[in-house]
Amino acid sequence: MRKFEVDECRRALGELFAAEAELEARVAALEAERSREEAFARDPGVMIPGIGFTLGNFVAHYLARKAALAEQKRLLDLAIEEAREALAEAFRVVKTLEITRDQRDAREREERDRRDQAALDEIGLTLYRRRKAEDRRSEE
């Protein structure tokens, strides 16, 4: 059950990383769009009246979109940090349980080995006593 929680945390973190990659792609696309618009506005071969006005509108829209993407990135970074902490905690719990189980298994194995050794010692002692008793009878 706990390993399932670790897997779910990993899955959630993977989804956040995918969202981060998609967001970075959107930022790169926005920057590319800005570069194209600036290049177009500066092109001396393009003589469109009022192009400066449209570039100003584009820049204002660009800045608003860039700010929105930056805020999304900030929130996504917080979510990723929380997901990492949740994964680390789930992993710590699983590791603690595994260590506890391993220690319990080792104690049980030691106890079983001790009982087995005690039984073998008892068998050996019984055989020794029988041989001694037979030796005494044969001497008599």
Phi and psi in degrees as GROMACS dihedral restraints (atoms count N, CA, C in turn):
[ dihedral_restraints ]
;  ai    aj    ak    al  type     phi  dphi    fc
    3     4     5     6     1   -68.1    20    10
    4     5     6     7     1   -35.8    20    10
    6     7     8     9     1   -64.7    20    10
    7     8     9    10     1   -32.4    20    10
    9    10    11    12     1   -62.7    20    10
   10    11    12    13     1   -40.1    20    10
   12    13    14    15     1   -63.1    20    10
   13    14    15    16     1   -40.4    20    10
   15    16    17    18     1   -62.7    20    10
   16    17    18    19     1   -44.6    20    10
   18    19    20    21     1   -62.0    20    10
   19    20    21    22     1   -39.9    20    10
   21    22    23    24     1   -66.0    20    10
   22    23    24    25     1   -39.6    20    10
   24    25    26    27     1   -63.9    20    10
   25    26    27    28     1   -40.9    20    10
   27    28    29    30     1   -63.9    20    10
   28    29    30    31     1   -41.8    20    10
   30    31    32    33     1   -63.1    20    10
   31    32    33    34     1   -45.4    20    10
   33    34    35    36     1   -62.9    20    10
   34    35    36    37     1   -41.1    20    10
   36    37    38    39     1   -65.6    20    10
   37    38    39    40     1   -38.8    20    10
   39    40    41    42     1   -61.5    20    10
   40    41    42    43     1   -41.3    20    10
   42    43    44    45     1   -64.2    20    10
   43    44    45    46     1   -38.6    20    10
   45    46    47    48     1   -67.0    20    10
   46    47    48    49     1   -38.3    20    10
   48    49    50    51     1   -65.3    20    10
   49    50    51    52     1   -38.0    20    10
   51    52    53    54     1   -64.6    20    10
   52    53    54    55     1   -40.6    20    10
   54    55    56    57     1   -64.9    20    10
   55    56    57    58     1   -37.1    20    10
   57    58    59    60     1   -64.7    20    10
   58    59    60    61     1   -42.6    20    10
   60    61    62    63     1   -63.5    20    10
   61    62    63    64     1   -40.4    20    10
   63    64    65    66     1   -65.5    20    10
   64    65    66    67     1   -40.1    20    10
   66    67    68    69     1   -64.7    20    10
   67    68    69    70     1   -41.5    20    10
   69    70    71    72     1   -63.5    20    10
   70    71    72    73     1   -36.4    20    10
   72    73    74    75     1   -65.5    20    10
   73    74    75    76     1   -38.3    20    10
   75    76    77    78     1   -66.1    20    10
   76    77    78    79     1   -38.5    20    10
   78    79    80    81     1   -64.7    20    10
   79    80    81    82     1   -44.2    20    10
   81    82    83    84     1   -62.9    20    10
   82    83    84    85     1   -40.2    20    10
   84    85    86    87     1   -65.1    20    10
   85    86    87    88     1   -39.1    20    10
   87    88    89    90     1   -64.3    20    10
   88    89    90    91     1   -43.1    20    10
   90    91    92    93     1   -64.5    20    10
   91    92    93    94     1   -40.3    20    10
   93    94    95    96     1   -63.8    20    10
   94    95    96    97     1   -40.6    20    10
   96    97    98    99     1   -63.0    20    10
   97    98    99   100     1   -41.6    20    10
   99   100   101   102     1   -61.2    20    10
  100   101   102   103     1   -44.7    20    10
  102   103   104   105     1   -61.6    20    10
  103   104   105   106     1   -42.7    20    10
  105   106   107   108     1   -63.1    20    10
  106   107   108   109     1   -43.9    20    10
  108   109   110   111     1   -65.0    20    10
  109   110   111   112     1   -41.9    20    10
  111   112   113   114     1   -64.7    20    10
  112   113   114   115     1   -42.4    20    10
  114   115   116   117     1   -62.7    20    10
  115   116   117   118     1   -40.9    20    10
  117   118   119   120     1   -64.6    20    10
  118   119   120   121     1   -43.3    20    10
  120   121   122   123     1   -67.9    20    10
  121   122   123   124     1   -30.3    20    10
  123   124   125   126     1   -89.3    20    10
  124   125   126   127     1    -9.9    20    10
  126   127   128   129     1   -63.2    20    10
  127   128   129   130     1   118.0    20    10
  129   130   131   132     1   -68.5    20    10
  130   131   132   133     1   -18.5    20    10
  132   133   134   135     1   -77.9    20    10
  133   134   135   136     1   -14.0    20    10
  135   136   137   138     1   -99.4    20    10
  136   137   138   139     1   112.3    20    10
  138   139   140   141     1  -116.0    20    10
  139   140   141   142     1    76.1    20    10
  141   142   143   144     1  -106.8    20    10
  142   143   144   145     1   122.0    20    10
  144   145   146   147     1   -62.8    20    10
  145   146   147   148     1   138.0    20    10
  147   148   149   150     1    80.9    20    10
  148   149   150   151     1     9.5    20    10
  150   151   152   153     1   -62.5    20    10
  151   152   153   154     1   -32.5    20    10
  153   154   155   156     1   -62.7    20    10
  154   155   156   157     1   -36.6    20    10
  156   157   158   159     1   -64.7    20    10
  157   158   159   160     1   -44.3    20    10
  159   160   161   162     1   -69.1    20    10
  160   161   162   163     1   -34.1    20    10
  162   163   164   165     1   -65.1    20    10
  163   164   165   166     1   -38.7    20    10
  165   166   167   168     1   -61.3    20    10
  166   167   168   169     1   -42.3    20    10
  168   169   170   171     1   -64.0    20    10
  169   170   171   172     1   -41.1    20    10
  171   172   173   174     1   -62.2    20    10
  172   173   174   175     1   -44.4    20    10
  174   175   176   177     1   -61.4    20    10
  175   176   177   178     1   -42.1    20    10
  177   178   179   180     1   -62.4    20    10
  178   179   180   181     1   -43.5    20    10
  180   181   182   183     1   -65.8    20    10
  181   182   183   184     1   -40.7    20    10
  183   184   185   186     1   -60.5    20    10
  184   185   186   187     1   -46.3    20    10
  186   187   188   189     1   -63.3    20    10
  187   188   189   190     1   -38.9    20    10
  189   190   191   192     1   -65.6    20    10
  190   191   192   193     1   -43.8    20    10
  192   193   194   195     1   -66.1    20    10
  193   194   195   196     1   -38.9    20    10
  195   196   197   198     1   -65.1    20    10
  196   197   198   199     1   -40.7    20    10
  198   199   200   201     1   -64.9    20    10
  199   200   201   202     1   -40.8    20    10
  201   202   203   204     1   -64.4    20    10
  202   203   204   205     1   -42.5    20    10
  204   205   206   207     1   -66.1    20    10
  205   206   207   208     1   -37.9    20    10
  207   208   209   210     1   -63.1    20    10
  208   209   210   211     1   -40.1    20    10
  210   211   212   213     1   -66.8    20    10
  211   212   213   214     1   -41.1    20    10
  213   214   215   216     1   -61.5    20    10
  214   215   216   217     1   -40.4    20    10
  216   217   218   219     1   -63.6    20    10
  217   218   219   220     1   -42.7    20    10
  219   220   221   222     1   -61.0    20    10
  220   221   222   223     1   -46.6    20    10
  222   223   224   225     1   -65.2    20    10
  223   224   225   226     1   -38.6    20    10
  225   226   227   228     1   -66.7    20    10
  226   227   228   229     1   -39.3    20    10
  228   229   230   231     1   -61.9    20    10
  229   230   231   232     1   -39.2    20    10
  231   232   233   234     1   -64.2    20    10
  232   233   234   235     1   -43.2    20    10
  234   235   236   237     1   -64.1    20    10
  235   236   237   238     1   -39.7    20    10
  237   238   239   240     1   -64.7    20    10
  238   239   240   241     1   -42.2    20    10
  240   241   242   243     1   -62.5    20    10
  241   242   243   244     1   -42.9    20    10
  243   244   245   246     1   -63.7    20    10
  244   245   246   247     1   -40.8    20    10
  246   247   248   249     1   -65.9    20    10
  247   248   249   250     1   -38.3    20    10
  249   250   251   252     1   -63.9    20    10
  250   251   252   253     1   -42.8    20    10
  252   253   254   255     1   -64.4    20    10
  253   254   255   256     1   -40.2    20    10
  255   256   257   258     1   -64.0    20    10
  256   257   258   259     1   -41.4    20    10
  258   259   260   261     1   -64.3    20    10
  259   260   261   262     1   -43.7    20    10
  261   262   263   264     1   -61.8    20    10
  262   263   264   265     1   -42.2    20    10
  264   265   266   267     1   -65.7    20    10
  265   266   267   268     1   -44.3    20    10
  267   268   269   270     1   -62.3    20    10
  268   269   270   271     1   -40.5    20    10
  270   271   272   273     1   -65.8    20    10
  271   272   273   274     1   -40.7    20    10
  273   274   275   276     1   -60.6    20    10
  274   275   276   277     1   -42.0    20    10
  276   277   278   279     1   -63.3    20    10
  277   278   279   280     1   -46.2    20    10
  279   280   281   282     1   -62.4    20    10
  280   281   282   283     1   -44.1    20    10
  282   283   284   285     1   -63.5    20    10
  283   284   285   286     1   -41.6    20    10
  285   286   287   288     1   -61.2    20    10
  286   287   288   289     1   -44.7    20    10
  288   289   290   291     1   -63.9    20    10
  289   290   291   292     1   -40.1    20    10
  291   292   293   294     1   -64.6    20    10
  292   293   294   295     1   -42.1    20    10
  294   295   296   297     1   -64.3    20    10
  295   296   297   298     1   -43.9    20    10
  297   298   299   300     1   -60.6    20    10
  298   299   300   301     1   -44.0    20    10
  300   301   302   303     1   -63.0    20    10
  301   302   303   304     1   -44.1    20    10
  303   304   305   306     1   -62.9    20    10
  304   305   306   307     1   -40.5    20    10
  306   307   308   309     1   -65.9    20    10
  307   308   309   310     1   -41.5    20    10
  309   310   311   312     1   -63.4    20    10
  310   311   312   313     1   -44.1    20    10
  312   313   314   315     1   -61.8    20    10
  313   314   315   316     1   -39.5    20    10
  315   316   317   318     1   -64.7    20    10
  316   317   318   319     1   -42.8    20    10
  318   319   320   321     1   -62.8    20    10
  319   320   321   322     1   -42.7    20    10
  321   322   323   324     1   -64.4    20    10
  322   323   324   325     1   -40.6    20    10
  324   325   326   327     1   -64.2    20    10
  325   326   327   328     1   -43.4    20    10
  327   328   329   330     1   -62.0    20    10
  328   329   330   331     1   -42.9    20    10
  330   331   332   333     1   -63.9    20    10
  331   332   333   334     1   -43.7    20    10
  333   334   335   336     1   -63.0    20    10
  334   335   336   337     1   -44.3    20    10
  336   337   338   339     1   -62.7    20    10
  337   338   339   340     1   -39.2    20    10
  339   340   341   342     1   -63.6    20    10
  340   341   342   343     1   -44.7    20    10
  342   343   344   345     1   -64.0    20    10
  343   344   345   346     1   -41.5    20    10
  345   346   347   348     1   -62.5    20    10
  346   347   348   349     1   -42.8    20    10
  348   349   350   351     1   -65.1    20    10
  349   350   351   352     1   -40.0    20    10
  351   352   353   354     1   -63.0    20    10
  352   353   354   355     1   -39.7    20    10
  354   355   356   357     1   -66.4    20    10
  355   356   357   358     1   -42.2    20    10
  357   358   359   360     1   -65.1    20    10
  358   359   360   361     1   -39.4    20    10
  360   361   362   363     1   -62.4    20    10
  361   362   363   364     1   -41.3    20    10
  363   364   365   366     1   -64.0    20    10
  364   365   366   367     1   -42.3    20    10
  366   367   368   369     1   -63.3    20    10
  367   368   369   370     1   -44.8    20    10
  369   370   371   372     1   -62.0    20    10
  370   371   372   373     1   -42.5    20    10
  372   373   374   375     1   -65.5    20    10
  373   374   375   376     1   -40.3    20    10
  375   376   377   378     1   -63.2    20    10
  376   377   378   379     1   -44.5    20    10
  378   379   380   381     1   -63.2    20    10
  379   380   381   382     1   -40.0    20    10
  381   382   383   384     1   -61.8    20    10
  382   383   384   385     1   -45.7    20    10
  384   385   386   387     1   -63.7    20    10
  385   386   387   388     1   -39.4    20    10
  387   388   389   390     1   -63.8    20    10
  388   389   390   391     1   -43.9    20    10
  390   391   392   393     1   -62.7    20    10
  391   392   393   394     1   -43.1    20    10
  393   394   395   396     1   -60.8    20    10
  394   395   396   397     1   -44.6    20    10
  396   397   398   399     1   -63.9    20    10
  397   398   399   400     1   -40.0    20    10
  399   400   401   402     1   -67.4    20    10
  400   401   402   403     1   -38.9    20    10
  402   403   404   405     1   -63.1    20    10
  403   404   405   406     1   -41.3    20    10
  405   406   407   408     1   -66.1    20    10
  406   407   408   409     1   -40.3    20    10
  408   409   410   411     1   -67.5    20    10
  409   410   411   412     1   -36.3    20    10
  411   412   413   414     1   -73.8    20    10
  412   413   414   415     1   -25.9    20    10
  414   415   416   417     1   -75.8    20    10
  415   416   417   418     1   -26.5    20    10
